[in-house]
Amino acid sequence: MKTRSIFLAAALSFMIVGCGPKVSDKTVVTGNLGADAPEMVNISIKALNFNKNYPVQNGHFKGEVPKYVEGLARLKAGNISASFISDGTPLTLSFNEDKTLNVVSKYPKISVQAKYDAFNKAMQDIQALYQPQIESAADEATEDKLYDSFQNDVKKLCLATVDANSDNLIAVSAIENLRYLLTNNQMDSVLTTIDTVLAKVPSISTISKSVSARKKTAEGQMFTDFSVKNQKLSDYVGKGKYILVDFWASWCGPCKAEMPNIKNVYQKYAGSEFDVLSVAVWDKKEDSIESAKKQGIVWNQIIDAQRVPTNVYGIDGIPHIILFGPDGTIVKRDLRGDDIEAEVAKYVKPVK
């Protein structure tokens, strides 16, 4: 019941639009910056090439800023920088004791900034509700169940938020939180609902490209080749063996944690029907080489691949481990832990 109340309050705050004041194409910004305020403040909106200084008198300033709800405006006051949404309603800016920016709209019911704050508050409420329960869970099964409920509640909130804010920055934030919670088709469907301007926001464009790449390289699809400094994936994949490909980096703790599982599978199954390939991404070449030696990687490697393969396969996080079939068909993606050997064992007999 407590969680449902969070969603109800959040949904109402996002969707209610009262009669009365209208949103303007300009945002009147009033600043109350206190006794230590500088003589001048700067507000900029990069996407609009807007950059203007405002004089400060007795800690106060006032000015007009173009409305821009698809991204953030930037306030710089001395050594402090902070962001807000120039939403076309009169806004009062002030700094909290911890130097974070406090933004209050004169008309909160129609203010995108106010809705954005409400969304962030609702997300924090969900986190505060579940985190202590997860941390104090009596066993792993209970912890998993609570974490699933947490993710489901975040998903519900973010989907409702996108639906109610398809033309402003709040949808961007919600989609970023949905990135790892939706299937490719679900995310594709969500992305079709947002304004075309939002689709060009860098983080949304990146998500869209990743979804497209993952759909092209989904389980059951033929592998997509890539080339890194005279080495190709096709040098190893599609040559008549099952190939386990591990995308990893030297700085990645979870990648290192999977190495014993990969090593075990290699030692147990490598032969005429099976082999392993490690692909070092997002890393310095020398660090990959040194770490590979320490990790005991004796199987085939592609080093210094950077973002070439991860862009092709839509990989957002590592380790990402894929099993390819003898003809190059993608058998299984995102294998971890005991599932690595369990999947290989479906197709290949141990050689030792």
N, C-alpha and C positions, 0 to 999 in steps of 0.2 A: 504493500500500500504506500509506503514511504516513497519508493521509487516512482510509482505512478504519479504521485503528487508533483514530483520534480518535472515530469514530462508535461503534465497539465499546465503548470505555471509557465513553463518555458514556451509551450505551444501557444498559449494565449498571448504572451508578450510578443511573440513573433508575428502573430496574425491579426491582432486587433488594430484597426485603423480608425481613429475617431474623426468626427466631423470638426470643422473649425480651421485651424492653421494649415496652410499649404506649404509644401516643400518648395524652396526657392532654388534658382540656379546658382545662387551665391550663399556661402556660409558666413554669417557674421560671427567672428571669433573674438571673445573677450577673455583676456588673460589676467589672472591675479596670481602673480609669481612671488610675492612676498618681499621682505626687506633686502634680501640678497640678490635680487633680480639684476641682470645686466642692463646696460643702457639700450640694447637693441636685441630683438629676437628675429629669427628667420623661420619662415614656413615655406616648404617646397612640396611640390607634387611632381615627381619625376616623369610620369606618363604624360603629363600635360605641359611639360617644360615650364612649369610655374615655379618661380623662386623670388621671394620678396622679403625685405626687411621691414620690421615694424618698430618704431621708437617706443621705449618703455619709460613711463613717468610714475614715480612713487610706487613702483612694482606692478603697474597696470599697463596694458596695451589693448588696442582694439583695431580690428581690420576686417576686410572681406577676402574670402578665399573661394576659388571656383568649386562648385559642387563636384565631387568625384567619389562615387560609392563603390567603384570596381576595384579600388586599391586604397592605399594609405597616404595620408598627408604626413609630413615630417616637421616637427617643431624642434628647433635648436635654440636653447637659451644658455649661453655661456658654454660650459663643458657638458651640459646635459642635453641629451637627445631623446625624443619620445615620439610615438606615432598616434594618430587618431584618424577617424573617418570624417571627411568633410561632406556631411550628408544633406546640406541645404537647410538645416534648422539652426537657430542661434545656439552656439556652444560656449560654455564657460570652461576655461582650462586653468587648472591649478596643480601644484605638485604636492604629493603626500610627503610625510616625513622621510620615507625611504626613497624619495626622489622619483617615484613612479608617477605617471601622469593621471590625474583625475579629470574626467570629462563629463560634464553635465549638460544635457540638452534642455532647452526651454520647453520643448514639445516632445517628451519621451515616447508618446504613443506612435509618432510617425518618424522617430529618429532611428536611422540605421545604426548609429553609434550605440544607442541605448539597447537595441536588439542584440547587437554584437556583444555587449557587456552581459546581457541576460543569457546568451548562449554559453559564453565562457563560464558564467556562474553555475549554470546547469551542469556543465561538464565537470566542474570542480565538485559539485554536490554528489555526482555519481562516484567520482573518485573517492571522496571522503566516506561515502556509504560502504563501498566494497573493500577498500584497501585494508582496514583493520581486520575485517572478516577473513580475507585471504591470508594475511600474515599470521593469523592465529588459528588457521584451519587445523583440525586434529589429524588429518591424513591427506594423502595426495588426491584421492578421489573427491573429497570434499573441496579441496583447493581448486581442482579442475572444474568442478560444477559451479563454484562461485565465479571463477574467471570467465566461464562461458556465459553466465548470467550478466556479468559486467560488460562483456563485449556486446551481448545482445541489447542491453539497455543503451549503450553508446550508439549502436547502429540505429536503433529506433529514433533516438533524439536527432542524430545527424541527418537521417533520411527526411524527417519532418522539417528540419531546418532548411535543407536544400529546397524542398518543395515550396516553402514559404518565402524563400530569398533567392530565387533563381537569377536575379539581375544585380546582385551586389556581393560584396566581399565576404559576407557571412557564409554564403554557399561554398566559397573557396576553402574556408577554414573547415567547414563540415566535411567536404570531399577529401581533404587531406587526412582527416581522422578516419574516414571510411576506407582509405587506401588498402589496408590489409584485412578488411572485414568483409569485403564483397567478392563474389566470383567475377571473372572477367566479363561475362554477359551482364551481370547486375550492374557493374561499374559502367559499362558501355551504355546501359539504359539510363543511368543517372546523368551521365555526361551529355546526353541528348536533350536534357530538360533545361540546361542552363543557357544564359545569354551568350551570344557569339563573342561578345567582348571578353567575358570571363574565360571562354575557351582558349583565349590567347594568353592568359596569365601564365607565366613560366611554370609554376608548379602543376597547374592543370594540364598544360600542354605536355609536360613530362609524364604525368599519369596516363594521359590519353595514348601517348606513344608506347608506353610500357604495356598497356592493355592490348593494343593492337599487335605488338610483338609477341606477347604471350599467347594470343589466339592463333597466330600463325605457327607457333611452335608448341602447341598444346599436345598432350598425350594422344597418340594415334597418328600424328602428323609426321611427315618425313623431315629429317633434320635440315636445318638451314646452315649452310657453310659460312665460315668466316676465315679471314687470313690475318696472321700476325707475324710480320717480319720473316717471310719465307716459310712459315708453318701454317698449315690449314687444319681445321677440324676434320676435314675429309681425308687427311693423312692417316687418321686413326678410326674414324667412324664410318660405317657402311662397308667395311672390308671383310664381313663374314663372321665377326665376333660380337658378343655383347660387350659394350664398353660403358663403364661407369665413369662419368666425368664430374670432377669436383671443382667448382669455382670457389676460390679461396683467396685470402690475403694474410700476410705475415702478422699484421697487427690485430687480426680478428680472433678473439678468444674462443667463440663458438666454433670457428673453423678448426682451430687446434684441437678442440675437444672431440671433433669428429675424426681426426686422423687415426686414432687407434682402431676405430670401427672400419675405416677404409683399409688400413693396413691388414687387419684380420681377414677381410674379404679378399684382398689381393693374395695374401699368402695361402688362403684356403681354396680359391677358385681360379686363379690366373693360369691360363694355359691356352690350348687350341681353340677354346670356345669363349674365353673371357679375358678382359684386360681392364686396366685402370688408366685414366688420364687426369692429371691435375692441371688446372688453368689458373695462373696467378693474375688477379685483376686488382685494379685500384691501389696499386702498390709500387714502391720503388724496386727496380730490377735487382739491385744488390741485396735488398732486404728479403726479397722472395727467395733468392738463391741461398742465402745464409739460413733462413728459416727452414727451407726444404731439407737441407742437410741435417739440421737439428731434429726435424720431425721424422727423419728416416724415410723420406720419399725416394724410392728406388725405381718407381714405375715412370712411364712417359710423362713429360711436362711441356707445357707452353708457358713461357715466362714473359712478363711485361705486356700482358694483353690489354691492360687498362679497361676502357669502357667498350671496346669493340664487341666482345661476345655478350656482355651484359645488355647492351643496347639491342642486339639481335634477338636475344632470348627474353627480353623484358624482365631482367633480374633486378629487383630493387634492394635485396638484402642477401648477404652471404653468411654462412656457406649455402650454396645452392647446388644440390647434387642430382644429376640426371642419369638415368639408365637408358642407353640406346640399344636397339635391337641389331641383329647381324646385318640387316639391309639398310640400317640408318633410321628406322622408325623410332620415334620417341616413345619409350615404353612407360616410363614413370618419371615425374618431376618432383623436386623438393623432398628428396628422401633424407631422413635423419635417423640417428641412433640404431636401434635393433632392426628398424624397417629396411635398412640398407641390405643386410644379409638376407632378410626374409624375402625381399623382392628378387635379389639375384638368385636365390635358391629355387625359385619357381621355374627357372629356365636353364640353370647350369648345375652340373653335379660337381661336388668337391673333387679336386685332383690330389689332395693330400689328406 
